[in-house]
Amino acid sequence: MLEMRSQPAQSAPRDTTPLVEINNVAKTYETVDGADVVALEPTRLTVEEGEFVSIVGPSGCGKTTLLNLLGGLLEPSEGEILFDGRPIRGPIRDIGMVFQRPVLLPWRKVIDNVMLPVEVMKLPDAAASRQTALDLLKMVGLAGFERSYPKELSGGMQQRAAIARALVYDSRLLLMDEPFAALDAMTREEMNMELLRIWRETGKAIVFVTHNIPEAALLSDRVVVMTPRPGKIREIIEVDLARPRSLSLMGDQRFGEIVDRIRSLLGLGDGDNPQPRGERSQ
């Protein structure tokens, strides 16, 4: 087997300022009876402009917590998150989110659902934003469905609308929390290819949470593997596969090696090196 090229969890600083810097961020929740539950141990991670990073790990390991911290929906108990060098103190326009469910308002047509962030944030030049929304719906393959209601769309089409909604205010970072988990296998593969196309065309950075290991390897530049709760980064795998990518890549030997390595880190199979190098730097 070829040697895996992976980064330790505490990666060396880069010469340029990353788009996102997660600096020793931790999150502890207080239960109703006053007990503390550590969801995320001090964590360090960077995301570069235009990079595709996936996060995988066991259920309850803090993946969604980390994503919500990045989106400004939660405040860290420790540490700090910087976006373009500035602290994140709450939701910001430059960060869009796509959740596991599309969360489309059933009484609003597709175009009006996509325009919702523009209305909520009271962005100027609504006419230009509406044209942007129409262009985005065309880009995600929903041209002709602008005036349909969510109930008239399939699950995959609803997620396409949710992606368009997250991009309508030209965010630089897209956070995606298992957005294809509820889809059937064939639709999920179609959406993976669609997401790669949208990513190439928009140049957005994406942080993508998933339980699907082959999906993470197919989409990503790097895969962040987390430990069971209390979560921390166990290892960061560099996905050194050529782009553009297609589903046929999943039959490639190197792809299989990367998937096997991630599985071994998660305790799902035997690997050549079950003790990750990144663990020594924790």
RODOBA-282882 format. One record per atom (N, C-alpha, C): x, y, z. Coordinates in steps of 0.2 Angstrom, whole numbers, plus 5000, padded with zeros to 4 digits. Atoms other than C-alpha are relative to their C-alpha. Layout:
N
XYZ
...
END
This chain:
282
500449945000
500050005000
500450065000
499649945000
500650174996
499950045007
500149974994
501050285011
499550065000
500549955000
499650405016
500450065002
499849944998
500050585016
499550045004
500549974996
499150665030
500450055005
499849954996
499350815041
499949985008
500150004993
499550815060
499450045002
500549964998
498050885069
500250075002
499849934998
499051035075
500550024994
499649995006
499651095057
500450065001
499649945000
501051215054
499750064997
500349945003
500551395051
500350014993
499849985006
500551455033
500250074999
499749935001
501351605025
499450054999
500649955001
499651685020
499549985005
500550014995
498151715031
499549964997
500650045002
496851575029
499450045000
500749974999
495051615026
499749995007
500250024993
494651525042
500549985004
499550024995
495651505058
499649985006
500350024994
495051395072
500549995005
499449994996
496151435086
499849975007
500250044994
495951305101
499350015002
500749994998
494151315101
499749945003
500350064996
493151205113
499350025001
500749984998
491251195117
499849955005
500350044995
490451135133
499350025001
500749994999
488551125136
499949995007
500350014993
487651135153
499449974999
500750045000
486251005155
499550045005
500549974996
484651045164
500149995007
499850014993
485350975180
500650035002
499449964999
486851085179
500749974999
499350045002
488150955173
500350034994
499649975006
489451005160
500149944996
499850055005
489550905144
500450034995
499549985004
491050925134
499949974993
500250035007
490550915115
500650014996
499549995004
492150985108
500650025004
499449984997
493950985115
500450054996
499649955004
495151125110
500349974994
499950025007
495351115092
500350054996
499649955004
496451195079
499949984993
500150025007
496051195060
500050074996
500049945005
496251315045
499649984994
500350015007
495251325029
500250064995
499849965005
495951405014
499550034995
500549985005
495051515001
499949954995
500250045005
494151404989
500149925001
499850074998
494651244998
499349965002
500550044998
493451095000
500249955006
499850044994
493551015018
499449965002
500550044997
492550875024
500249985007
499950024993
492350825042
499649935001
500350064999
491950645047
500149985007
499950034993
491750555064
499449975002
500550044997
490650455075
499450055002
500649964998
488850515079
500250035007
499949974993
488950645094
500750025001
499349984999
490850685091
500150084999
499949925000
490550875089
500050034993
500049985006
490450885070
499550064998
500549955001
488850985069
500250065005
499849954995
489451085085
500550044997
499449965003
491051135076
499750044994
500249965006
490051185060
499550065003
500549944997
488751295071
500550055003
499549954998
490251375079
500350044994
499849975006
490951415062
499550054997
500649965003
489251485056
499850065005
500249954995
489151595072
499449995003
500650024997
487651505078
500149985007
499850014993
488551455094
500650045002
499449964998
489851545104
500549945004
499550054997
491451445109
500050015008
499850004993
491751405127
500750025002
499349985000
493551425124
500350024993
499749995006
494651495110
499650054995
500249955004
494251595095
500049984992
500050025008
493751575076
500050074997
499949945004
494351705064
499849994993
500250005007
493551735047
500450064996
499649955003
494751825035
500450055005
499649964995
495751885050
499650035006
500549974995
494151945060
499649955004
500450044995
493351865075
499349994998
500750025001
491651775072
499650015006
500449984994
490451855084
499249985000
500750025002
488851785076
499949994993
500050025007
488151745059
500250064996
499749955004
488951845045
499849994993
500350015007
488451875027
500549964996
499550045004
490051795020
500049925001
500150074999
489551625027
499349984999
500650035001
488151525021
499949935002
500150074997
487351365028
499549964996
500550055003
486451215020
500049945005
500250044995
485651105033
499949934997
500250075002
485250915033
499350004996
500749995003
483450965028
500050064996
500049945004
483151095015
499750065004
500349954996
482051195027
499750064996
500449955004
481051285014
499350015002
500649984997
479551375019
499449984995
500550045005
478051275011
499550054996
500549955003
476951435008
500450054995
499649955004
478351524998
500249964994
499850035006
478751484980
500849995000
499350015000
480551424976
500450064999
499649945001
481151594970
500050045006
500149964994
480451674986
500449975006
499550034995
481351544997
500750024999
499349985002
482951584988
500150075002
500049934998
482651764991
500050025007
500249994993
482251745009
500650045004
499549964996
484051795016
500150074998
499949945002
484051945005
499550055004
500549964996
482452005014
500150005007
499950004993
482951955031
500650055002
499449964999
484652045030
499950074997
500149935002
483852195021
500550024995
499449985005
485152195007
499750054995
500249955005
485152334995
499949974993
500150025007
484652314977
499749944999
500350065000
483352184978
499949974993
500150035007
483052174959
500649974998
499450035002
484852134956
500149935004
500050064996
484752004970
499549954997
500550055003
483251924962
500249974993
499750025007
484151914945
500549955002
499550054997
485551824955
499749945002
500350064997
484351704963
499749964993
500250045006
483651664945
500649974997
499350035003
485451634939
500249945004
499750064995
485851524954
499549944999
500450055001
484251424951
500149964993
499850035006
484751394933
500749965001
499350034999
486551354939
499949935003
500150064996
485851214951
499549964996
500550045004
484651144937
499350015002
500749994998
483051224943
499750054996
500349955005
482651334928
499349974998
500650025002
480851324925
499649985006
500350014994
480451284943
499950065005
500049954996
480551454950
499450025004
500649994997
478751474954
499649945002
500350064997
478451304960
500050005008
499950004993
478151264978
500449945002
499650054997
479251154989
499749934999
500450065000
477951014989
500049974993
500050025007
478051004970
500749984998
499350025002
479950964970
500249935004
499750064997
480850804974
500550025005
499549984995
482050794989
500750034997
499449975003
483550824978
499950074997
500249935002
482750974970
500050055005
500149964994
482351044987
500750025002
499449984997
484151034992
500450044995
499849965004
484651114976
499850075001
500349934999
483551264980
500350025007
499749984994
484351264998
500750024999
499349985002
486051274990
500050074997
500049935003
485551424979
499850055005
500249954995
484751504994
500750025004
499449984997
486451495003
500550044996
499549975004
487351564989
499850074997
500349945003
486151714985
500350065002
499649944998
487151834995
500750004999
499350015002
488751784988
500549995006
499550024995
489551705003
500649974998
499350035002
491351655002
500149935003
499950074996
491151505014
499349975000
500750045000
489751375012
500149945005
500050054995
489451265028
499449954998
500550045002
488551105024
500049945005
500150054995
487850985037
499649944998
500350065002
487550815030
499450024995
500649985004
486450895016
499749954996
500250055005
486250735006
499849935004
500150064996
485950615021
499349974998
500750035001
484050595017
499849984993
500150015007
484250564999
500149924998
499850075002
484250394990
500750004997
499350015002
485950324984
500150034993
499949975007
485650374966
500050075000
500149935000
485050544969
500650035004
499449974996
486550574982
500650004996
499450005004
487850524969
499950064995
500249955004
486950644957
500250075003
499949944996
487050784970
500750015001
499350004999
488850744974
500450034993
499749975007
489350784955
499750074999
500349935001
488150934955
500450055005
499649964995
489051004971
500750014997
499349985003
490750984963
500050054995
500149955005
490151074948
499950075002
500249944997
489451214958
500650035004
499449984996
491051224969
500550034995
499549985005
492151234953
499850074997
500249945004
491051374945
500050065005
500149944995
490851484961
500750015004
499449984996
492551464969
499950005007
500249994993
491751454986
500449955004
499750054995
492651375001
499449965003
500650044997
491551225008
500349965005
499850044994
491651145025
499349955000
500550055001
490550985023
500049945005
500150064995
489950865037
499749944997
500450065003
489550685032
500249945004
499850064997
489550515039
500249954994
499950045006
489850445021
500750014998
499350005001
491750405020
500250014992
499849995007
491850385001
499750064997
500249935002
490850544999
500550055001
499549954998
492050635009
500750004996
499450015004
493550564999
499950034993
500249985007
492650604982
500050075000
500249935001
492250784986
500650045002
499649964996
493650844997
500850014997
499349995000
495450924996
500349975006
499850034994
495650865014
499449985004
500550034996
494650755026
500250005007
499850004992
494650795045
499649945003
500350064996
494350635055
500050025007
500049984993
493750665072
499949945005
500050064995
493750555088
499350005003
500650004996
492250505098
499950055005
500049954995
491550625111
500349995006
500049935002
492250735118
500450004993
499750005006
492750765100
500650054999
499449965002
494450825094
500249974993
499850035007
495350805077
500549955001
499550054999
496250645076
500550004995
499549995006
497050665059
499750044994
500349975006
496850765043
500349974994
499850045006
496950665027
500050054994
499949965007
497650755011
499749954995
500350045006
496550684996
500450024994
499549985006
497950694983
499749964993
500350035006
496750644969
499950064995
500049945005
496750744952
499250025000
500749975002
495250854948
500050024993
500750024998
494050864940
499949935002
500150064998
493350714948
499349974998
500750045002
491950584943
499949945004
500250054996
491050444950
500549944999
499650055002
492250324941
500650005004
499449994995
493650384953
499949955005
500150044994
492850274966
500349934999
499750065002
493550124957
500850005000
499349995000
495350194958
500449975006
499750034994
496650104969
500250055005
499849954995
497250264977
499450035004
500649984997
495450314981
499849955005
500150054995
495250144990
500450015006
499649994994
496750175000
499850065005
500249944996
496150345006
499449985004
500650024996
494450275011
500249955005
499850054995
495250125020
500450045006
499649974995
496450245029
499550045005
500549964996
494950355035
499649955005
500450054997
493950195040
500449975006
499650024995
495450135050
500150055006
500049954994
495550295060
499450005004
500650004997
493750275064
499849945003
500150074997
493950095070
499649964996
500550045004
492950025056
500449954995
499650055003
494349915049
500750005001
499350004998
496149865050
500450044995
499649965004
497449985043
500749995001
499350024999
499249985041
500350045006
499849964995
499450125054
499550025004
500649984996
498050125067
500250065005
499949944995
498950255078
500250064995
499949955005
498850415068
500550055003
499449954998
500350535068
499750065003
500249934997
499250685072
499849995008
500150014993
498850605089
500550025005
499449984996
500550635095
500150075002
499949924999
500350825094
499450035004
500649974996
498750835104
500250025007
END
